[in-house]
């Protein structure tokens, strides 16, 4: 007895799979079987569409790479921008520390004077 194939003609994901005609699922009705077959078909279609999207995007990313000499220029520009941003951050951080320490020194001087110490 020949078993019907699951999947669509030419669909390698369904190759070699057959619908079980005996066992616990063999007594399902024709309507339910058609619904399952339709669900499998939709899943195969979605998987195929996803494969196409992924491969298309991969090709685009490979094609979007700039030539090596241009990439070096882009890297140098990015590095210069990064150095500038870090320099600004360090200058701002130094100003914050200076203010904090100035306030801290002033507080301790005031406390020492309040407690009768000479500075």
Secondary structure, DSSP 4 states (H G I P E B T S, - for coil): -PPPBSS-TT-GGGTT-B---SSTTTT--HHHHHHHHHHHHHHHHHHHHHHHHHHHHHHHHHHTPPPHHHHHHHHHHHHHHHHHHHHHHHHHHHHHHHHHHHHHHHHHHHHHHHTT---
